[in-house]
Amino acid sequence: MPTPLPPGLAPLSSLPENLFALVVTHSLGSLLPRAIWVQQLLTRLDKGQLAPPAQWLNTSTERRIRQLLARSGALLYSEQTPEVAQAVVQDILLTLEQVELAWPATANGLMLHQVVSDKAAAQQIARARHTRDALNKLAKQWEHRVSLWQSMDQVAEELGVAPAIGTDQNSGELRDRAWFDLLRLKQWISNIQPLQRLLQQLGQQRPSPEQSAEISQLQQKMSPNEQGLQERKIPDVPMETDGITRSDNLTRMLPIEAAFMGHSVLHMLWHARRAEQGLLSYAVAGVMPIDAGTDWTAPRSGKGEGTGQGLQQGPIILCLDTSASMHGLAEQVSKALVLEALSVAKQHNRACLVYLFGGADELLTLDNQDLTLPELLDMLRGSFSGGTDVNTPLLAALQRLKQQAYQQADILLVSDGEFQVSQELQQHVEQAKEQQGMRVFGLQLGYATALHAMQQLCEPIRLFSDWKTLEQAARLQ
């Protein structure tokens, strides 16, 4: 158990652990005023407010710290984010300490090259200038960091993943090659229309929850309470006259309409009204016995045909080959597909599940329902270097199809086709196709000579062997 601090040092007990040593050993100002200011600053940053007055700093330095917080955007990202607030305070304290420790050598250098009448005034001006330059440099660093976070927020929103805001550790991840690969691939995939159209076809269509509720209510209203044969009045069945209507039927036309036919001018009006089905006619109807039990058929969800207007598409399941044979441009295409699939799923509020596979026991699962940006960066950063085991990811995907949330999903298998298909897998795939209407799309990243394995599982198959076009798109970035 840590030893309690003396009553006079009580303000130190509320300091975060990562700032305690820096505040205590800082070479500028007095300990207690410095500790109280740091605690007040952290409280204000958590509320999105500027720094409080600082008795241990001069007015010029205090003003520049406020400018740093406001202009760099650090103030905005510190609100209700203690990790960012602590990182800001730590950088400010370190910058001020570096200026303080480096000042004696800097002052001696200035005096050797300058002859001034008032050394104290000259040193004060020079010291203020060095503090200003150091804080301005820190402000630019935070401006760059905040700009990365802003672009991260935008991408995370578009992809529907949880962002990871703040801390030096996260900013290090953002400077990682994977972060720039994410931005590059996201722009690159927008130039390859065939891949976008392929993703749009995935997922069996279904009524939205609102439409399902309306259909259920409509069925209840339309379904009869009694079974067996019942009489229903059917319009346009010529069994009895049922009033007056408008039509183009000459056999049911009223006599007054026939009078127009013989007129030298009005006969043109008659022809126009007939063409518009506007002739006054007798309405007819009939009564027919109908089996109430089979009167109304339940609507069925589509399988992707037609325009799909008013329907929601089901989830997307991607199985991406990241084995050794996929290294290079093929792997970049597959990872770009992940980003586009996440974006499409976000736009249409669809679930998206990604299996990245290599050899035996090499399987990574990404689920857009709980995916975070660091996990996505890890995916872009790494790959498997072994063989190709397509059975494990596809069997895992078929198991997901048994869950309610994925029953109307389709699967997209992306590979170069260099794998073996087990008989067990083929049987499970055919069973899912027959029982659930599931489709396995194939994207062959290679050449048509390697299509044999894909054809055992996938229909339809898209072949992307025009590497020249893809390389040109890649060079645009």
C-alpha positions, 0 to 999 in steps of 0.5 A: 500500500503506498505511503500517504502524502503529507497534508501539504502535498495533498494536490499531488495525490490526484495527479494521474500516474503517468504525469506524477513524476514529470510534475514533481521533477519539473524544473520550471516554477514551484511544485504545488502551484504547478501540480494544482494547475495541471489538475485544473487543466485536466479538469477543464480539458475534459469539459472542452475548456481552455487552460486556467490561469497559471501562477507558475508561468509568465503571461506570454507562455500562458497565452501561447498554451491557450493558443496551442490548445485552440488552434491545433484542435487538441481541445476538441479531442480532449473533451471527455477523453482523458487519454488525449488530455493527459497526452496534451499536458504531458507534451506541454510540460516536456516542451517547457522543461526542454526549453528550461534545461536548454536555456543556459547553453542557448543564452551563453551562445547568444551573449558570445555573438551579441553585444548589448547594453542591457543583458537582462532585457535581451535574455528575457526577450530571447527566452520568450522567443525560444519558448514561443518557437518551442510551443509553436513547433508543438502546436504543429505536431498536434495539428498533424496528429489531429488531422490524422484523427479527423481523417480516421473519424471520417473513414471509420464512419464510412466503414462502420467501425469503431474509431480509436481516438487519442494517446501516443500509442494510437497516433503511432498506429496511425503513422503505421504503413497500414494506415496509409494503405487503408486510405490508398486502398479505399481510394483505389477500389473506387476506380474498379467498378466491376468489384463494386458491382459484384459486392452489390449483388451479394445478399438475398433480398428481403422485406425491411422490418417495417415492410414485414410488419405491414405485410403481417397486418395486411395478411391478418386483414385479408385472411378469412376467419373461416375455412372452406368454400366461400362466395366472393364477388369478382369484378368484370365477370359478366353475371350481373349488372353492378352500376355504371363505370367507364371502359372501352368495351363496346358490348357494355357501352351505354346508348348515349355514347353510341349517339356520338358515333354518327355525328360529323364532329363528335365522332372524333371525341368518341374515338378519343374517349374509347382510346382512354377507356372513358366510355360510359358503360355498364359495370358487371360482376359475378359471384364465385366460390373460393377456398378460403384456406388457399385464398391468399398466398404468403409473399416470398422474399426474392433471391436477388432478381429484379430491381429489389426496390423496397427490399433490403439485401441480406448480410455479406460474408467474405472468405479471402485467401491471404496465403503465400500464393496471393502475395502482391497485387492479388492480396491488395485487391482482396484487402481493398474488397474488405474496405469496400464491403464494409462501406457497402454494409454501412451504407445499407445497414447490413451485417458484414463478416470477413474470414481471412484464411491461409493454411490449416488453423490460419483463420482471422475473423472480422465482424463489422458489428464489433470491429475496431479500427486497430483490428482493421489496421492489423488486417491490412498490415499482416497476412498468412504465409502458408498454404491454402485451406479453403475448407475451414473458412467456408465451413465456418461461414456455413455455420453462420448461415444457421444463425437468424441474422445470417440466414439470407447471406451470400458468400463471396470467395476470393482466391487465386484458385490454388486449393483443394476442395473436400467432399464434405465441403461440397456436400455442405455447400450444395445443401445450403444452396438447396435449403436456404437459397444461398449463393457462393460467388467466386472472384478468381484473382489469377488466370482461367487455367486455375478455375477448376477448384472454384467451379466446384464451389462457386456459381457465378465466378468472376475472373479478374486476370486483367492485371494491367488494368489493376496495376494502372489503377494502383499507380494512380494512388 
